[in-house]
Amino acid sequence: MKNYRLREDPVHQRYEFDLGTEQGERAYIDYELDGDTIVLTHTFVPPAFEGQGIGAQLVAAVLAEIRRKGLRVVPQCSFVALYIERHPVWHDMIRRESVSVESGS
């Protein structure tokens, strides 16, 4: 599997991988920031790239970056929530109490 470099796009509130296509396709996770908490709201991998582990690689890279920043996580996206459930190393980052972020997803 190819390794992609994580890039943050704070203007669009997303972390993304450039998939290196001529069309500029990207896999991304949208987020909303609320103080020391980041709500991961939506994960997208272009259909042509599904089933290649890119989504899991993206979630792992995003969680590592969030841990580096010292933030807590609310996994609102079901893909992210399932990934965290299956990988206990990330459980300590979960914010258990609710936050005041409204989702557009």
C-alpha positions as CSV (number, residue, x, y, z in Angstrom):
1,M,0.0,0.0,0.0
2,K,1.2,3.5,-0.8
3,N,1.9,5.8,2.1
4,Y,0.4,9.3,1.8
5,R,1.4,12.5,3.5
6,L,-1.2,14.1,5.8
7,R,-2.0,17.7,5.1
8,E,-4.3,19.9,7.2
9,D,-6.6,22.4,5.4
10,P,-7.8,24.7,8.3
11,V,-9.8,26.9,5.9
12,H,-12.0,24.0,5.0
13,Q,-11.6,22.3,8.4
14,R,-10.3,19.0,7.0
15,Y,-7.3,16.7,7.0
16,E,-6.5,15.2,3.7
17,F,-4.3,12.9,1.6
18,D,-3.6,14.0,-2.0
19,L,-4.0,10.7,-3.9
20,G,-1.7,11.8,-6.7
21,T,-4.1,11.6,-9.6
22,E,-4.2,14.0,-12.5
23,Q,-7.7,15.0,-11.3
24,G,-6.3,16.0,-7.9
25,E,-8.5,13.5,-6.0
26,R,-8.2,13.6,-2.3
27,A,-9.3,11.5,0.7
28,Y,-10.3,13.6,3.7
29,I,-11.7,13.8,7.1
30,D,-13.8,16.9,8.0
31,Y,-13.6,18.3,11.5
32,E,-15.0,20.9,13.8
33,L,-12.8,22.4,16.5
34,D,-14.3,23.2,19.9
35,G,-11.6,24.4,22.3
36,D,-9.4,21.4,23.1
37,T,-11.8,19.0,21.4
38,I,-11.9,18.1,17.7
39,V,-15.1,16.5,16.3
40,L,-14.4,14.3,13.4
41,T,-17.6,14.6,11.4
42,H,-17.1,12.9,8.0
43,T,-14.6,10.7,6.2
44,F,-14.5,10.5,2.4
45,V,-12.4,8.3,0.1
46,P,-13.1,8.5,-3.7
47,P,-15.0,5.4,-4.9
48,A,-12.1,4.4,-7.2
49,F,-9.8,4.2,-4.1
50,E,-12.2,2.3,-1.7
51,G,-11.1,-1.0,-0.3
52,Q,-7.4,-0.2,-0.4
53,G,-6.9,0.7,3.2
54,I,-6.6,4.4,2.5
55,G,-9.4,5.3,4.9
56,A,-7.8,3.4,7.7
57,Q,-4.4,5.0,7.0
58,L,-6.0,8.4,6.9
59,V,-7.8,7.9,10.3
60,A,-4.5,6.7,11.9
61,A,-2.6,9.7,10.6
62,V,-5.3,12.1,11.7
63,L,-5.4,10.6,15.2
64,A,-1.7,10.7,15.5
65,E,-1.7,14.4,14.6
66,I,-4.5,15.1,17.0
67,R,-2.6,13.3,19.8
68,R,0.5,15.3,18.9
69,K,-1.6,18.5,19.3
70,G,-2.9,17.3,22.7
71,L,-6.6,17.5,21.7
72,R,-9.5,15.2,22.6
73,V,-11.6,13.5,20.0
74,V,-15.3,13.1,19.4
75,P,-15.7,10.5,16.6
76,Q,-19.0,11.6,15.2
77,C,-18.2,9.9,11.8
78,S,-19.1,6.2,12.0
79,F,-16.0,5.1,10.1
80,V,-13.7,6.9,12.6
81,A,-15.7,5.6,15.6
82,L,-15.4,2.0,14.3
83,Y,-11.7,2.4,13.7
84,I,-11.1,3.7,17.2
85,E,-13.2,0.9,18.6
86,R,-11.0,-1.7,16.8
87,H,-7.7,0.0,17.8
88,P,-7.6,0.5,21.6
89,V,-4.4,2.6,21.4
90,W,-6.7,5.6,20.6
91,H,-9.3,5.0,23.4
92,D,-7.6,7.5,25.8
93,M,-8.2,10.4,23.4
94,I,-12.0,10.1,23.3
95,R,-14.0,12.9,24.9
96,R,-16.8,11.2,26.8
97,E,-18.8,14.3,27.7
98,S,-20.8,16.2,25.0
99,V,-19.5,19.3,23.2
100,S,-21.4,22.2,21.7
101,V,-20.7,21.6,18.1
102,E,-23.4,21.3,15.5
103,S,-22.8,19.1,12.5
104,G,-23.7,19.9,9.0
105,S,-23.3,16.2,7.9
